[in-house]
Amino acid sequence: MDGTEGGAVLTLVDPEVGDTVTVVPMMPVGTSVTPARTYPDLDLPATVRGIVVLPKVDKLNVLSSRRRR
């Protein structure tokens, strides 16, 4: 995904069903996923800001990096 700065990757687990949701805050404001995207190993739902990763496989590694423009 294109953005100037990716924040720390946050992994959240739904306590009710055990689903894992990975969130990557992004800068600048307005960096979002639109439209939603589907890949064999993950889904990227539409977001207003940042990236949400819904893995479809057990071992999915999500990385965030910062780069200067």
N, CA, C and O atoms as a Maestro MAE file, in Angstrom:
{
 s_m_m2io_version
 :::
 2.0.0
}

f_m_ct {
 s_m_title
 :::
 protein
 m_atom[276] {
  # First column is atom index #
  i_m_mmod_type
  r_m_x_coord
  r_m_y_coord
  r_m_z_coord
  i_m_residue_number
  s_m_chain_name
  s_m_pdb_residue_name
  s_m_pdb_atom_name
  i_m_atomic_number
  :::
  1 25 0.850 -1.159 0.000 1 A "MET " " N  " 7
  2 3 0.000 0.000 0.000 1 A "MET " " CA " 6
  3 2 0.900 1.227 0.000 1 A "MET " " C  " 6
  4 15 2.003 1.200 0.545 1 A "MET " " O  " 8
  5 25 0.435 2.263 -0.594 2 A "ASP " " N  " 7
  6 3 1.239 3.464 -0.707 2 A "ASP " " CA " 6
  7 2 0.871 4.457 0.386 2 A "ASP " " C  " 6
  8 15 -0.297 4.806 0.558 2 A "ASP " " O  " 8
  9 25 1.867 4.897 1.108 3 A "GLY " " N  " 7
  10 3 1.715 5.915 2.136 3 A "GLY " " CA " 6
  11 2 3.092 6.331 2.577 3 A "GLY " " C  " 6
  12 15 4.041 5.557 2.455 3 A "GLY " " O  " 8
  13 25 3.221 7.526 3.082 4 A "THR " " N  " 7
  14 3 4.530 8.006 3.493 4 A "THR " " CA " 6
  15 2 5.021 7.283 4.728 4 A "THR " " C  " 6
  16 15 6.185 6.889 4.804 4 A "THR " " O  " 8
  17 25 4.137 7.107 5.694 5 A "GLU " " N  " 7
  18 3 4.539 6.478 6.953 5 A "GLU " " CA " 6
  19 2 3.518 5.442 7.390 5 A "GLU " " C  " 6
  20 15 2.326 5.727 7.504 5 A "GLU " " O  " 8
  21 25 4.004 4.246 7.628 6 A "GLY " " N  " 7
  22 3 3.174 3.215 8.227 6 A "GLY " " CA " 6
  23 2 3.506 3.141 9.708 6 A "GLY " " C  " 6
  24 15 4.677 3.073 10.082 6 A "GLY " " O  " 8
  25 25 2.491 3.155 10.544 7 A "GLY " " N  " 7
  26 3 2.711 3.078 11.979 7 A "GLY " " CA " 6
  27 2 2.978 1.651 12.424 7 A "GLY " " C  " 6
  28 15 3.121 0.743 11.605 7 A "GLY " " O  " 8
  29 25 3.044 1.473 13.726 8 A "ALA " " N  " 7
  30 3 3.272 0.146 14.299 8 A "ALA " " CA " 6
  31 2 2.100 -0.773 13.963 8 A "ALA " " C  " 6
  32 15 0.942 -0.359 14.015 8 A "ALA " " O  " 8
  33 25 2.405 -2.009 13.623 9 A "VAL " " N  " 7
  34 3 1.378 -3.003 13.303 9 A "VAL " " CA " 6
  35 2 0.717 -3.453 14.602 9 A "VAL " " C  " 6
  36 15 1.392 -3.857 15.549 9 A "VAL " " O  " 8
  37 25 -0.603 -3.377 14.632 10 A "LEU " " N  " 7
  38 3 -1.368 -3.790 15.804 10 A "LEU " " CA " 6
  39 2 -2.139 -5.055 15.456 10 A "LEU " " C  " 6
  40 15 -2.845 -5.094 14.448 10 A "LEU " " O  " 8
  41 25 -2.011 -6.086 16.277 11 A "THR " " N  " 7
  42 3 -2.756 -7.322 16.061 11 A "THR " " CA " 6
  43 2 -3.784 -7.457 17.168 11 A "THR " " C  " 6
  44 15 -3.443 -7.470 18.351 11 A "THR " " O  " 8
  45 25 -5.037 -7.557 16.777 12 A "LEU " " N  " 7
  46 3 -6.141 -7.659 17.723 12 A "LEU " " CA " 6
  47 2 -6.824 -9.004 17.535 12 A "LEU " " C  " 6
  48 15 -6.947 -9.497 16.414 12 A "LEU " " O  " 8
  49 25 -7.266 -9.593 18.639 13 A "VAL " " N  " 7
  50 3 -7.978 -10.868 18.583 13 A "VAL " " CA " 6
  51 2 -9.367 -10.662 19.166 13 A "VAL " " C  " 6
  52 15 -9.513 -10.160 20.281 13 A "VAL " " O  " 8
  53 25 -10.379 -11.051 18.413 14 A "ASP " " N  " 7
  54 3 -11.754 -10.965 18.878 14 A "ASP " " CA " 6
  55 2 -11.941 -11.999 19.985 14 A "ASP " " C  " 6
  56 15 -11.810 -13.195 19.728 14 A "ASP " " O  " 8
  57 25 -12.244 -11.567 21.213 15 A "PRO " " N  " 7
  58 3 -12.351 -12.517 22.321 15 A "PRO " " CA " 6
  59 2 -13.539 -13.476 22.199 15 A "PRO " " C  " 6
  60 15 -13.531 -14.550 22.801 15 A "PRO " " O  " 8
  61 25 -14.547 -13.100 21.432 16 A "GLU " " N  " 7
  62 3 -15.735 -13.944 21.284 16 A "GLU " " CA " 6
  63 2 -15.485 -15.133 20.362 16 A "GLU " " C  " 6
  64 15 -15.832 -16.264 20.703 16 A "GLU " " O  " 8
  65 25 -14.884 -14.886 19.193 17 A "VAL " " N  " 7
  66 3 -14.725 -15.953 18.199 17 A "VAL " " CA " 6
  67 2 -13.274 -16.273 17.873 17 A "VAL " " C  " 6
  68 15 -13.000 -17.257 17.186 17 A "VAL " " O  " 8
  69 25 -12.340 -15.457 18.354 18 A "GLY " " N  " 7
  70 3 -10.926 -15.736 18.147 18 A "GLY " " CA " 6
  71 2 -10.351 -15.260 16.825 18 A "GLY " " C  " 6
  72 15 -9.200 -15.566 16.512 18 A "GLY " " O  " 8
  73 25 -11.132 -14.512 16.033 19 A "ASP " " N  " 7
  74 3 -10.616 -13.979 14.766 19 A "ASP " " CA " 6
  75 2 -9.504 -12.970 15.016 19 A "ASP " " C  " 6
  76 15 -9.542 -12.213 15.987 19 A "ASP " " O  " 8
  77 25 -8.517 -12.968 14.132 20 A "THR " " N  " 7
  78 3 -7.409 -12.024 14.219 20 A "THR " " CA " 6
  79 2 -7.620 -10.903 13.215 20 A "THR " " C  " 6
  80 15 -7.948 -11.146 12.053 20 A "THR " " O  " 8
  81 25 -7.426 -9.667 13.678 21 A "VAL " " N  " 7
  82 3 -7.508 -8.482 12.833 21 A "VAL " " CA " 6
  83 2 -6.200 -7.736 12.998 21 A "VAL " " C  " 6
  84 15 -5.782 -7.457 14.122 21 A "VAL " " O  " 8
  85 25 -5.547 -7.409 11.892 22 A "THR " " N  " 7
  86 3 -4.301 -6.656 11.938 22 A "THR " " CA " 6
  87 2 -4.573 -5.256 11.408 22 A "THR " " C  " 6
  88 15 -5.175 -5.091 10.347 22 A "THR " " O  " 8
  89 25 -4.124 -4.243 12.159 23 A "VAL " " N  " 7
  90 3 -4.362 -2.846 11.806 23 A "VAL " " CA " 6
  91 2 -3.022 -2.151 11.628 23 A "VAL " " C  " 6
  92 15 -2.116 -2.308 12.447 23 A "VAL " " O  " 8
  93 25 -2.902 -1.372 10.538 24 A "VAL " " N  " 7
  94 3 -1.702 -0.568 10.299 24 A "VAL " " CA " 6
  95 2 -2.144 0.882 10.134 24 A "VAL " " C  " 6
  96 15 -2.707 1.238 9.099 24 A "VAL " " O  " 8
  97 25 -1.895 1.735 11.150 25 A "PRO " " N  " 7
  98 3 -2.195 3.160 10.988 25 A "PRO " " CA " 6
  99 2 -1.278 3.747 9.912 25 A "PRO " " C  " 6
  100 15 -0.110 3.369 9.821 25 A "PRO " " O  " 8
  101 25 -1.792 4.655 9.109 26 A "MET " " N  " 7
  102 3 -1.013 5.231 8.008 26 A "MET " " CA " 6
  103 2 -1.062 6.758 8.031 26 A "MET " " C  " 6
  104 15 -2.047 7.362 8.454 26 A "MET " " O  " 8
  105 25 0.025 7.356 7.566 27 A "MET " " N  " 7
  106 3 0.098 8.801 7.349 27 A "MET " " CA " 6
  107 2 0.423 9.004 5.888 27 A "MET " " C  " 6
  108 15 1.086 8.132 5.326 27 A "MET " " O  " 8
  109 25 0.040 10.023 5.246 28 A "PRO " " N  " 7
  110 3 -0.728 11.143 5.768 28 A "PRO " " CA " 6
  111 2 -2.203 10.793 5.916 28 A "PRO " " C  " 6
  112 15 -2.663 9.740 5.475 28 A "PRO " " O  " 8
  113 25 -2.932 11.715 6.555 29 A "VAL " " N  " 7
  114 3 -4.373 11.550 6.698 29 A "VAL " " CA " 6
  115 2 -4.960 11.358 5.304 29 A "VAL " " C  " 6
  116 15 -4.563 12.037 4.356 29 A "VAL " " O  " 8
  117 25 -5.884 10.451 5.188 30 A "GLY " " N  " 7
  118 3 -6.489 10.184 3.886 30 A "GLY " " CA " 6
  119 2 -5.937 8.944 3.209 30 A "GLY " " C  " 6
  120 15 -6.483 8.495 2.201 30 A "GLY " " O  " 8
  121 25 -4.850 8.378 3.754 31 A "THR " " N  " 7
  122 3 -4.327 7.128 3.213 31 A "THR " " CA " 6
  123 2 -5.284 6.023 3.644 31 A "THR " " C  " 6
  124 15 -5.426 5.744 4.835 31 A "THR " " O  " 8
  125 25 -5.931 5.402 2.682 32 A "SER " " N  " 7
  126 3 -6.981 4.441 3.003 32 A "SER " " CA " 6
  127 2 -7.006 3.316 1.974 32 A "SER " " C  " 6
  128 15 -6.276 3.337 0.983 32 A "SER " " O  " 8
  129 25 -7.859 2.343 2.232 33 A "VAL " " N  " 7
  130 3 -8.098 1.265 1.278 33 A "VAL " " CA " 6
  131 2 -9.488 1.501 0.697 33 A "VAL " " C  " 6
  132 15 -10.487 1.449 1.415 33 A "VAL " " O  " 8
  133 25 -9.542 1.753 -0.575 34 A "THR " " N  " 7
  134 3 -10.819 1.936 -1.252 34 A "THR " " CA " 6
  135 2 -10.631 1.683 -2.738 34 A "THR " " C  " 6
  136 15 -9.827 2.371 -3.368 34 A "THR " " O  " 8
  137 25 -11.310 0.763 -3.299 35 A "PRO " " N  " 7
  138 3 -12.326 -0.113 -2.722 35 A "PRO " " CA " 6
  139 2 -11.685 -1.262 -1.950 35 A "PRO " " C  " 6
  140 15 -10.464 -1.423 -1.940 35 A "PRO " " O  " 8
  141 25 -12.534 -2.053 -1.309 36 A "ALA " " N  " 7
  142 3 -12.055 -3.251 -0.610 36 A "ALA " " CA " 6
  143 2 -11.371 -4.180 -1.606 36 A "ALA " " C  " 6
  144 15 -11.692 -4.184 -2.794 36 A "ALA " " O  " 8
  145 25 -10.428 -4.963 -1.104 37 A "ARG " " N  " 7
  146 3 -9.681 -5.885 -1.971 37 A "ARG " " CA " 6
  147 2 -9.675 -7.282 -1.356 37 A "ARG " " C  " 6
  148 15 -9.663 -7.435 -0.135 37 A "ARG " " O  " 8
  149 25 -9.682 -8.285 -2.210 38 A "THR " " N  " 7
  150 3 -9.639 -9.675 -1.765 38 A "THR " " CA " 6
  151 2 -8.501 -10.381 -2.480 38 A "THR " " C  " 6
  152 15 -8.364 -10.292 -3.700 38 A "THR " " O  " 8
  153 25 -7.679 -11.090 -1.695 39 A "TYR " " N  " 7
  154 3 -6.557 -11.862 -2.212 39 A "TYR " " CA " 6
  155 2 -6.678 -13.283 -1.672 39 A "TYR " " C  " 6
  156 15 -7.446 -13.509 -0.737 39 A "TYR " " O  " 8
  157 25 -5.948 -14.248 -2.229 40 A "PRO " " N  " 7
  158 3 -6.062 -15.625 -1.743 40 A "PRO " " CA " 6
  159 2 -5.765 -15.781 -0.251 40 A "PRO " " C  " 6
  160 15 -6.406 -16.591 0.419 40 A "PRO " " O  " 8
  161 25 -4.797 -15.015 0.284 41 A "ASP " " N  " 7
  162 3 -4.386 -15.183 1.680 41 A "ASP " " CA " 6
  163 2 -4.978 -14.159 2.642 41 A "ASP " " C  " 6
  164 15 -4.851 -14.316 3.857 41 A "ASP " " O  " 8
  165 25 -5.627 -13.106 2.121 42 A "LEU " " N  " 7
  166 3 -6.128 -12.056 3.007 42 A "LEU " " CA " 6
  167 2 -7.196 -11.217 2.332 42 A "LEU " " C  " 6
  168 15 -7.320 -11.188 1.108 42 A "LEU " " O  " 8
  169 25 -7.971 -10.530 3.178 43 A "ASP " " N  " 7
  170 3 -8.926 -9.527 2.714 43 A "ASP " " CA " 6
  171 2 -8.491 -8.178 3.256 43 A "ASP " " C  " 6
  172 15 -7.991 -8.084 4.376 43 A "ASP " " O  " 8
  173 25 -8.681 -7.131 2.456 44 A "LEU " " N  " 7
  174 3 -8.446 -5.755 2.881 44 A "LEU " " CA " 6
  175 2 -9.779 -5.024 2.748 44 A "LEU " " C  " 6
  176 15 -10.132 -4.576 1.658 44 A "LEU " " O  " 8
  177 25 -10.526 -4.900 3.857 45 A "PRO " " N  " 7
  178 3 -11.800 -4.192 3.766 45 A "PRO " " CA " 6
  179 2 -11.564 -2.702 3.510 45 A "PRO " " C  " 6
  180 15 -10.493 -2.175 3.811 45 A "PRO " " O  " 8
  181 25 -12.568 -2.035 2.956 46 A "ALA " " N  " 7
  182 3 -12.475 -0.595 2.734 46 A "ALA " " CA " 6
  183 2 -12.315 0.116 4.077 46 A "ALA " " C  " 6
  184 15 -12.972 -0.232 5.058 46 A "ALA " " O  " 8
  185 25 -11.432 1.115 4.105 47 A "THR " " N  " 7
  186 3 -11.199 1.890 5.323 47 A "THR " " CA " 6
  187 2 -11.232 3.377 5.004 47 A "THR " " C  " 6
  188 15 -11.084 3.778 3.849 47 A "THR " " O  " 8
  189 25 -11.426 4.186 6.035 48 A "VAL " " N  " 7
  190 3 -11.362 5.634 5.904 48 A "VAL " " CA " 6
  191 2 -9.930 6.102 6.107 48 A "VAL " " C  " 6
  192 15 -9.481 7.052 5.465 48 A "VAL " " O  " 8
  193 25 -9.218 5.431 7.003 49 A "ARG " " N  " 7
  194 3 -7.823 5.778 7.269 49 A "ARG " " CA " 6
  195 2 -7.077 4.529 7.706 49 A "ARG " " C  " 6
  196 15 -7.544 3.788 8.571 49 A "ARG " " O  " 8
  197 25 -5.928 4.300 7.111 50 A "GLY " " N  " 7
  198 3 -5.104 3.158 7.478 50 A "GLY " " CA " 6
  199 2 -5.505 1.892 6.744 50 A "GLY " " C  " 6
  200 15 -6.282 1.918 5.790 50 A "GLY " " O  " 8
  201 25 -4.954 0.787 7.216 51 A "ILE " " N  " 7
  202 3 -5.166 -0.507 6.571 51 A "ILE " " CA " 6
  203 2 -5.620 -1.519 7.617 51 A "ILE " " C  " 6
  204 15 -5.066 -1.574 8.715 51 A "ILE " " O  " 8
  205 25 -6.616 -2.310 7.278 52 A "VAL " " N  " 7
  206 3 -7.060 -3.425 8.107 52 A "VAL " " CA " 6
  207 2 -6.829 -4.693 7.295 52 A "VAL " " C  " 6
  208 15 -7.257 -4.790 6.145 52 A "VAL " " O  " 8
  209 25 -6.154 -5.655 7.895 53 A "VAL " " N  " 7
  210 3 -5.856 -6.921 7.227 53 A "VAL " " CA " 6
  211 2 -6.625 -8.033 7.931 53 A "VAL " " C  " 6
  212 15 -6.498 -8.222 9.141 53 A "VAL " " O  " 8
  213 25 -7.418 -8.759 7.164 54 A "LEU " " N  " 7
  214 3 -8.144 -9.915 7.683 54 A "LEU " " CA " 6
  215 2 -7.530 -11.156 7.044 54 A "LEU " " C  " 6
  216 15 -7.839 -11.484 5.898 54 A "LEU " " O  " 8
  217 25 -6.652 -11.853 7.791 55 A "PRO " " N  " 7
  218 3 -5.964 -13.006 7.207 55 A "PRO " " CA " 6
  219 2 -6.904 -14.184 6.974 55 A "PRO " " C  " 6
  220 15 -7.856 -14.399 7.724 55 A "PRO " " O  " 8
  221 25 -6.615 -14.936 5.921 56 A "LYS " " N  " 7
  222 3 -7.344 -16.171 5.618 56 A "LYS " " CA " 6
  223 2 -6.471 -17.395 5.872 56 A "LYS " " C  " 6
  224 15 -6.932 -18.529 5.742 56 A "LYS " " O  " 8
  225 25 -5.217 -17.164 6.233 57 A "VAL " " N  " 7
  226 3 -4.270 -18.242 6.523 57 A "VAL " " CA " 6
  227 2 -3.738 -18.046 7.937 57 A "VAL " " C  " 6
  228 15 -3.803 -16.945 8.486 57 A "VAL " " O  " 8
  229 25 -3.215 -19.113 8.520 58 A "ASP " " N  " 7
  230 3 -2.743 -19.046 9.902 58 A "ASP " " CA " 6
  231 2 -1.494 -18.198 10.079 58 A "ASP " " C  " 6
  232 15 -1.378 -17.470 11.065 58 A "ASP " " O  " 8
  233 25 -0.574 -18.278 9.156 59 A "LYS " " N  " 7
  234 3 0.702 -17.571 9.328 59 A "LYS " " CA " 6
  235 2 0.856 -16.508 8.249 59 A "LYS " " C  " 6
  236 15 1.395 -16.766 7.173 59 A "LYS " " O  " 8
  237 25 0.374 -15.316 8.556 60 A "LEU " " N  " 7
  238 3 0.499 -14.182 7.645 60 A "LEU " " CA " 6
  239 2 1.313 -13.114 8.356 60 A "LEU " " C  " 6
  240 15 0.952 -12.678 9.449 60 A "LEU " " O  " 8
  241 25 2.399 -12.697 7.745 61 A "ASN " " N  " 7
  242 3 3.289 -11.711 8.342 61 A "ASN " " CA " 6
  243 2 2.983 -10.343 7.740 61 A "ASN " " C  " 6
  244 15 3.100 -10.157 6.528 61 A "ASN " " O  " 8
  245 25 2.592 -9.386 8.578 62 A "VAL " " N  " 7
  246 3 2.303 -8.025 8.131 62 A "VAL " " CA " 6
  247 2 3.407 -7.120 8.641 62 A "VAL " " C  " 6
  248 15 3.681 -7.080 9.841 62 A "VAL " " O  " 8
  249 25 4.043 -6.391 7.729 63 A "LEU " " N  " 7
  250 3 5.132 -5.482 8.083 63 A "LEU " " CA " 6
  251 2 4.753 -4.063 7.721 63 A "LEU " " C  " 6
  252 15 3.985 -3.830 6.788 63 A "LEU " " O  " 8
  253 25 5.298 -3.117 8.467 64 A "SER " " N  " 7
  254 3 5.088 -1.702 8.197 64 A "SER " " CA " 6
  255 2 6.446 -1.030 8.130 64 A "SER " " C  " 6
  256 15 7.336 -1.327 8.927 64 A "SER " " O  " 8
  257 25 6.603 -0.129 7.180 65 A "SER " " N  " 7
  258 3 7.872 0.593 7.075 65 A "SER " " CA " 6
  259 2 7.603 2.064 6.805 65 A "SER " " C  " 6
  260 15 6.519 2.447 6.365 65 A "SER " " O  " 8
  261 25 8.605 2.871 7.075 66 A "ARG " " N  " 7
  262 3 8.509 4.306 6.811 66 A "ARG " " CA " 6
  263 2 9.498 4.651 5.724 66 A "ARG " " C  " 6
  264 15 10.623 4.152 5.704 66 A "ARG " " O  " 8
  265 25 9.073 5.496 4.832 67 A "ARG " " N  " 7
  266 3 10.000 5.940 3.800 67 A "ARG " " CA " 6
  267 2 9.837 7.439 3.601 67 A "ARG " " C  " 6
  268 15 8.755 7.993 3.796 67 A "ARG " " O  " 8
  269 25 10.897 8.064 3.221 68 A "ARG " " N  " 7
  270 3 10.877 9.508 2.989 68 A "ARG " " CA " 6
  271 2 10.631 9.771 1.514 68 A "ARG " " C  " 6
  272 15 11.144 9.057 0.652 68 A "ARG " " O  " 8
  273 25 9.859 10.781 1.235 69 A "ARG " " N  " 7
  274 3 9.606 11.181 -0.155 69 A "ARG " " CA " 6
  275 2 10.421 12.380 -0.494 69 A "ARG " " C  " 6
  276 15 10.353 12.876 -1.619 69 A "ARG " " O  " 8
  :::
 }
 m_bond[275] {
  # First column is bond index #
  i_m_from
  i_m_to
  i_m_order
  :::
  1 1 2 1
  2 2 3 1
  3 3 4 2
  4 3 5 1
  5 5 6 1
  6 6 7 1
  7 7 8 2
  8 7 9 1
  9 9 10 1
  10 10 11 1
  11 11 12 2
  12 11 13 1
  13 13 14 1
  14 14 15 1
  15 15 16 2
  16 15 17 1
  17 17 18 1
  18 18 19 1
  19 19 20 2
  20 19 21 1
  21 21 22 1
  22 22 23 1
  23 23 24 2
  24 23 25 1
  25 25 26 1
  26 26 27 1
  27 27 28 2
  28 27 29 1
  29 29 30 1
  30 30 31 1
  31 31 32 2
  32 31 33 1
  33 33 34 1
  34 34 35 1
  35 35 36 2
  36 35 37 1
  37 37 38 1
  38 38 39 1
  39 39 40 2
  40 39 41 1
  41 41 42 1
  42 42 43 1
  43 43 44 2
  44 43 45 1
  45 45 46 1
  46 46 47 1
  47 47 48 2
  48 47 49 1
  49 49 50 1
  50 50 51 1
  51 51 52 2
  52 51 53 1
  53 53 54 1
  54 54 55 1
  55 55 56 2
  56 55 57 1
  57 57 58 1
  58 58 59 1
  59 59 60 2
  60 59 61 1
  61 61 62 1
  62 62 63 1
  63 63 64 2
  64 63 65 1
  65 65 66 1
  66 66 67 1
  67 67 68 2
  68 67 69 1
  69 69 70 1
  70 70 71 1
  71 71 72 2
  72 71 73 1
  73 73 74 1
  74 74 75 1
  75 75 76 2
  76 75 77 1
  77 77 78 1
  78 78 79 1
  79 79 80 2
  80 79 81 1
  81 81 82 1
  82 82 83 1
  83 83 84 2
  84 83 85 1
  85 85 86 1
  86 86 87 1
  87 87 88 2
  88 87 89 1
  89 89 90 1
  90 90 91 1
  91 91 92 2
  92 91 93 1
  93 93 94 1
  94 94 95 1
  95 95 96 2
  96 95 97 1
  97 97 98 1
  98 98 99 1
  99 99 100 2
  100 99 101 1
  101 101 102 1
  102 102 103 1
  103 103 104 2
  104 103 105 1
  105 105 106 1
  106 106 107 1
  107 107 108 2
  108 107 109 1
  109 109 110 1
  110 110 111 1
  111 111 112 2
  112 111 113 1
  113 113 114 1
  114 114 115 1
  115 115 116 2
  116 115 117 1
  117 117 118 1
  118 118 119 1
  119 119 120 2
  120 119 121 1
  121 121 122 1
  122 122 123 1
  123 123 124 2
  124 123 125 1
  125 125 126 1
  126 126 127 1
  127 127 128 2
  128 127 129 1
  129 129 130 1
  130 130 131 1
  131 131 132 2
  132 131 133 1
  133 133 134 1
  134 134 135 1
  135 135 136 2
  136 135 137 1
  137 137 138 1
  138 138 139 1
  139 139 140 2
  140 139 141 1
  141 141 142 1
  142 142 143 1
  143 143 144 2
  144 143 145 1
  145 145 146 1
  146 146 147 1
  147 147 148 2
  148 147 149 1
  149 149 150 1
  150 150 151 1
  151 151 152 2
  152 151 153 1
  153 153 154 1
  154 154 155 1
  155 155 156 2
  156 155 157 1
  157 157 158 1
  158 158 159 1
  159 159 160 2
  160 159 161 1
  161 161 162 1
  162 162 163 1
  163 163 164 2
  164 163 165 1
  165 165 166 1
  166 166 167 1
  167 167 168 2
  168 167 169 1
  169 169 170 1
  170 170 171 1
  171 171 172 2
  172 171 173 1
  173 173 174 1
  174 174 175 1
  175 175 176 2
  176 175 177 1
  177 177 178 1
  178 178 179 1
  179 179 180 2
  180 179 181 1
  181 181 182 1
  182 182 183 1
  183 183 184 2
  184 183 185 1
  185 185 186 1
  186 186 187 1
  187 187 188 2
  188 187 189 1
  189 189 190 1
  190 190 191 1
  191 191 192 2
  192 191 193 1
  193 193 194 1
  194 194 195 1
  195 195 196 2
  196 195 197 1
  197 197 198 1
  198 198 199 1
  199 199 200 2
  200 199 201 1
  201 201 202 1
  202 202 203 1
  203 203 204 2
  204 203 205 1
  205 205 206 1
  206 206 207 1
  207 207 208 2
  208 207 209 1
  209 209 210 1
  210 210 211 1
  211 211 212 2
  212 211 213 1
  213 213 214 1
  214 214 215 1
  215 215 216 2
  216 215 217 1
  217 217 218 1
  218 218 219 1
  219 219 220 2
  220 219 221 1
  221 221 222 1
  222 222 223 1
  223 223 224 2
  224 223 225 1
  225 225 226 1
  226 226 227 1
  227 227 228 2
  228 227 229 1
  229 229 230 1
  230 230 231 1
  231 231 232 2
  232 231 233 1
  233 233 234 1
  234 234 235 1
  235 235 236 2
  236 235 237 1
  237 237 238 1
  238 238 239 1
  239 239 240 2
  240 239 241 1
  241 241 242 1
  242 242 243 1
  243 243 244 2
  244 243 245 1
  245 245 246 1
  246 246 247 1
  247 247 248 2
  248 247 249 1
  249 249 250 1
  250 250 251 1
  251 251 252 2
  252 251 253 1
  253 253 254 1
  254 254 255 1
  255 255 256 2
  256 255 257 1
  257 257 258 1
  258 258 259 1
  259 259 260 2
  260 259 261 1
  261 261 262 1
  262 262 263 1
  263 263 264 2
  264 263 265 1
  265 265 266 1
  266 266 267 1
  267 267 268 2
  268 267 269 1
  269 269 270 1
  270 270 271 1
  271 271 272 2
  272 271 273 1
  273 273 274 1
  274 274 275 1
  275 275 276 2
  :::
 }
}
